[in-house]
């Protein structure tokens, strides 16, 4: 009986404490720059994203628009789905699905296309992304 109680307690502690990992969605939130082409991509906590030639132009504004492309994003395990807004400059009709993997402590993003008919986005994300840092991080 004591063995069962001890094992149960140990199992509960493992579940309660977890392994300290954050979800892929939490890791994705932030500012990134593409390795090919230097295009900036911003993924927000509210599930919107934007792309632009500079960080300022990529950041979704109050009307949720950005310079090149904007829309919503979602994660399921390691699959990133990008759903552009119908008013987006590029890729309006093309939902993109990518397998992603975090490298270098979450500061690099390895990206593999699963399905995406938008060639500008494929070109931008094809080489991966690197997290950008600001002065206060």
N, C-alpha and C positions, 0 to 999 in steps of 0.2 A: 504494500500500500504506500509506504514512504517513497519507494522508487517511482511509482506511478505519479505521485504528487510532485516529486522533484522534477521528473521529465515534463510534466504538464506546465509547471512554473517556468522551466527553462524555455519551453516552446513559446509560451506567452511573452516572455522577455524578448526573444528573438523577433517575434512579430511586432511587438510594441516599439522596440528600438529601431528595427529595420537595419539597413546597412548604410544609412546616411546619404544614399544616392538621391539626386533630384531627378524628376522625370525629364524625358527628352524635350517635352514642351517647355518646361521651366528653363532648361539649358538653352533652348533656341531663342528665347526672348532677348532682344538686344540689337546692337548695331554690328553689321558684318560688311566686309568688302570682298568681292569676288576675286579669285586668284587670276582669272583670265579677263582682262578688260578693265579691272578696277571699278566695276559698278557697285554702288552701295545698296545694301538691302537692310531694311529695318523690320523686325518682327516684334509686335507689341503684345503686352499681356492680355489685351482685349481680343486678340485673334485677328487683328488686321496686319497687313504688311504693305510695304512700299519699296520701289526701286528707283534709283536716280543716279545721276553722275556725281553728285556730292551727297554727303550725309544729310545736309539740310534739305536737299531736293528729294531725298528718298524717304524722309520722315513723314508718315501720314499726317496731313493737316487736320484741322477741325472738321473739314468736310470729307475726310477720309481719302483724299486724293494725294498722289505723289507725282513726280515728274514723268516717269516712263510707264510704270505699271503699279497697280494697287488692287487690293482685294482682301480676301480672308484666307487664313491658313488654319490647318488642323493637323494634329498628330495622332497616329494610332500605332503604338509600339515604336518602331523606327521608320515608319512611313510618313513622309510629309506630303500633304495635299495643298496645292495652291489653287485658289478659285478667284480669278481676276474679276474685277468689277466690269460691268458692261460698258462703262464709259472710259475704261483704262486705255491708254494710248496703244499698248501692245497686248497681244495674247487675249483679247476680250472673250473669245469663244473657247479658249483652250485651257482646260483644267490640267494641271501638271501633278504627277505623282512621282516622288523621289524616295529612294532609300537613303537614309542619312546615318552617319556614324560620327561621334564626337571623338576628337583626338587631342593630344597635348593638353590634358586637363580641361577640355571643353572649349579651348580657344581656337580650334580648327574644326572644320566641318567637311567630312568626306561626303560627296554627293554622287549618287548613281541614279540615272534616269530609269524609271520603271515604265512610265508612259507620259508623253508630252509632245504635242504637235507644234508647239511654239518654238521655232528655231532660235529667236533672239534669247529667250530664257534658257534654252539648252546650252547655247554658247556661253552665256554669262555664268551659269551655275556649274558647267561641265568640269571645271578644274578644282572645284571646292570653294570654300569661303574661309576667311580669317576674321575672328572677332576684332573689332576696333576698340580702342581704349580712349577714354577721355581723361582730362587732367585730374579729375576727382576720383578715379578708380585705382 
